[in-house]
Amino acid sequence: MDHLLDTEVMERAADAESALKQIKECIKFKDSKGLKTVILEHKLKDQSVFWEIASELTASLTEENLEQSEYFFETCQRCMNYIIENGNPKELLLAVLEQADCFKDDQKFKCIMESVQKILLKLPNKRHHSLDISLGTLSAHIEAIPKPEDHNLDHDERKLLEMDSSVMRATDVVLCYLEFLRPFVEEVSVRNPTVSFSKTSPQVQLLLKYLLKVLTHPLYYLDMTFQPKEQEEREKSYSRVCAERLMDLLTQLCPNLFALIEDEIEKRTRRARLKKKEREEKDEGNAMEEDNDYNVKDWKEDKLIPETSLACLSYLVLAEGLGLDNMPCVYNHKFMLRFNLSFIKSFLEDPHSIVKLKGVLLLEKLMFVIPPMTFKHYELDNDYYKDILNLLISTMTHCQNKDIRKSCVPIYANFFGLFSFQGRHRLYETVFNTCKHSGVVGHTLSLYKEQVDSLLKQGVSSDNIFLGKNLIRIFKLVSVIPDGATTDLLENSDRILSVLNFIRYLVLRDNPGTNQTGFWDLFPNLEKDFFGPLREAIILSKGHYNLNLEDVRKGNPLPTEHIEFSVNVGGERLGGVSREQQLQVIESALNTFDMMDSILSRTIELADSQKRLLKGNQTDSK
């Protein structure tokens, strides 16, 4: 009897090996009919070869086969579905995941996801370990997608990003990945009436982890903006659809998105505190106590959600309004801005224009709902505020994207208004002390002038922080001619013109007899240290550029030093442009010098008139 059983086993094994050999031959020669006959028509039963068959079939589900042998591709899919339906799910899962170690073929990856989803759904409800292994493997393919190139497109031009091959690939794969996750999310969803939702459930925590990974890459680098009022007649971009579907899944797993972000920030704070304590105790050479050992071990093993994920999540909720219902409304606007400063900083620091745009939009959304004078001066002890100010300056001056640069200008102006008078003055003084960019200094001085004008119209006393000694100190910082008569006036033109306009305003607005602003105490120094050197520099610069103008009109080549001079101050390399363009650059420079000269002369004339009037009044009073 035992001999007969052995014979049957051997015969079945032989049949299985024969079937496997036939299947491999069919796959090799792309014989769809033979493949269907062996697997589907004969209803292959022997599971001992299912592992190898699943591997062979999965390896054939490629982009190349789909394009060149669509019928064979579809046959492989049908056979794979049969194997999944009749095979051992745990064994088949490993067989299929083995084929996911190569991340070049997106079509193969999508087929693998489809197979893995079907296999996992056949497993019992307690499938946490299998789901973890699967997501760990599949998410590696998402992470391997190249970061989209930065094209620095402005406004409506950003719609063209959807045509970028890397963006198309990223959105295509992510949308399929989210559909793969959907049934597992819905199983434990807060919206599922058949289950008791628990945010500590292993499956909930696992799915949250891998969904948030998608925010770090690739969504962090995709343009997900959408303005319903402006774009209601336009189709949403695939990037936006990815964001909406991901946020829908996230909100099913997390009833309070802010709590999720807050918990992660607290973990970081705790980790930093324990790391600092460990260093201190190590320096002191003291043995750590048992509970400290446990705590330090805890922060070393505790894996944090990437800050980029948290930043992108906060951006999607607060700037794009996705999942806003899952954000509690108990926090005021001031708190929300302060809480998101680190995220805004990380966005603005990134050189990628789409990432930088996220920082600008998030800051804009949070800032413009906060009333003026909300922040006190001592809150500037939080370095994040100064970091954001510096990053705004850097973005306004160096970002290659014109749209982003322009968006930063009103944000920059509004940033000062958030603070009390003391805080504002502290920020102005910081800019004037540290910023060397003439355009930024000039614009900031115009803002300072508007502040002074507003105070004077309100009848503020002379002891206000923007007047008196503080005003004089500001003027000493900005009214400088760094190299005397040889100063590059074009490079410094924005600052110099702003200073001249501010002086002219004060001469007209403030009578030297009352000297409400304290400006007239500084005026003698301005005549000596600013007006005089500036006049000499204007005369010298006009002379240089008039000579250049004559040379260009005559067709003579410009001296090398003049070429370099113009590159530095005018932004054009005169030797590399046409004669007409050279003329335009030089004439523009001369117009700037004439404007400086005119404002300077008019300001001196007005000041002399004010002083004569004061002297006449004093004589009459005697």
Secondary structure, 3 states (H helix, E strand, C coil): CHHHHHHHHHHHHHHHHHHHHHHHHHHHCCCHHHHHHHHHHCCCCCHHHHHHHHHHHHHHCCHHHHHHCHHHHHHHHHHHHHHHHHCCHHHHHHHHHHHHHCCCCHHHHHHHHHHHHHHHHHCCCCCHHHHHHHHHHHHHHHHHCCCCCCCCCCHHHHHHHHHCHHHHHHHHHHHHHHHHHHHHHHHCCCCCCCCCCCCCCHHHHHHHHHHHHHHHCCHHHCCCCCCHHHHCCCCCCHHHHHHHHHHHHHHHHCCCHHHHHHHHHHHHHHHHHHHHHHHHHHHHCCCCCHHHHHHHHHHHHCCCCCHHHHHHHHHHHHCCCCCHHHCCCCCCHHHHHHHCHHHHHHHHHCCCHHHHHHHHHHHHHHHCCCCCCCECHHHHHCHHHHHHHHHHHHHHHHCCCHHHHHHHHHHHHHHHHCECHHHHHHHHHHHHHHCCCHHHHHHHHHHHHHHHHHHHHCCCCCCCCCCCHHHHHHHHHHCCCCCHHHCCCCCCHHHHHHHHHHHHHHHHHCCCCCCCCCHHHCHHHHHHHHHHHHHHHHHHHHHHHHHHHHHHHHCCCCCHHHHHHHHHHHCCCHHHCCHHHHHHHHHHHHHHHHHHHHHHHHHHHHHHHHHHHHHHHHHHHC
